[in-house]
Amino acid sequence: MIGSPDRSKRLAWMVLLCALCVGSWEMLWLTPPAVVAQEEAAPEAAAVEEMVEEPAPKKAKKDEKAPAAEGHSQENIVLWVLRISGAIGIFIIILSCYFIQLVSRLFIDIRPIVAMPPELMDDLKQKMDKRDYKGVYQAIKEKDCLFSRYASAGLAELSSGLAEARDAMERTAEVQVVEMEKKISMLAVLGSLGPMIGLLGTLKGMIASFMVIARSDAGIKPAELAESISEALVITFMGVALSVPAIFFFAVFKNRVASMSATTMFAADEFVRKLANAAKAAAKAPAAPAPAAAPASKPA
């Protein structure tokens, strides 16, 4: 990958940890809307119960059902999603963390400023103006970037001619583009894998729903049936939520790789062409005339 791998990995992991911390902080304090509605309606319900007297048996039944409903509705949404989705949902969450880390690293590495560092370009321009060709070659060899790789391939074949140097740069460009596309290909894999994992969860949830219906002799229990359907929908949602951004960022980085490679190739070709013209001009320049010999002194 372009740029410093260690620095890119550290920055990508820092972005991932920040995203996880922010997401965890928001989700841990998030409560379902039903709980909020229930808490807001509690004072009004209490006032109505005080004003209207209900039969004792009916009121006792409501009191018996209240703790169970309250305990069920106050379950944290994060724990509920983890419990409903199960192992498949945890696997999708792990893939989502890898997706965030990968996108962060690609945003750091695949940039024009990394492919053609401004300090390198300014240094090469100054040395070209001073006709310090040895310093130009040394600067290109010391800097590891996309421009240096293209220019090094061209300089290695420049002695055979400008056409051969351009062919060498084009071959190097093809190899570098393939290497960069290998890095972003995981986004395409995640984009294709997300719906498949979601479909697996859908099938699992639907099978569980029909099992609840088949095993209910006395009557269908709505809570168990709804939980199985929720499992199918939640896992499907998680898979699609992973797939959509993965496909989007794959297209973004694919276009960025093509544009950056073409721009860098054009700059490297122009640089090698200028260097070849300067070498030809230096070869055609007439040699400086030798100083005239001093006249011999006459004997006295």
HELIX and SHEET records of a PDB file:
HELIX    1   1 PRO A    5  LEU A   28  1                                  24    
HELIX    2   2 PRO A   33  MET A   51  1                                  19    
HELIX    3   3 ALA A   56  SER A   73  1                                  18    
HELIX    4   4 ILE A   77  ASP A  109  1                                  33    
HELIX    5   5 PRO A  112  ALA A  115  1                                   4    
HELIX    6   6 PRO A  118  ASP A  129  1                                  12    
HELIX    7   7 TYR A  133  GLU A  142  1                                  10    
HELIX    8   8 LEU A  146  ALA A  156  1                                  11    
HELIX    9   9 LEU A  158  SER A  160  5                                   3    
HELIX   10  10 LEU A  162  ARG A  215  1                                  54    
HELIX   11  11 PRO A  222  LYS A  284  1                                  63    
END                                                                             
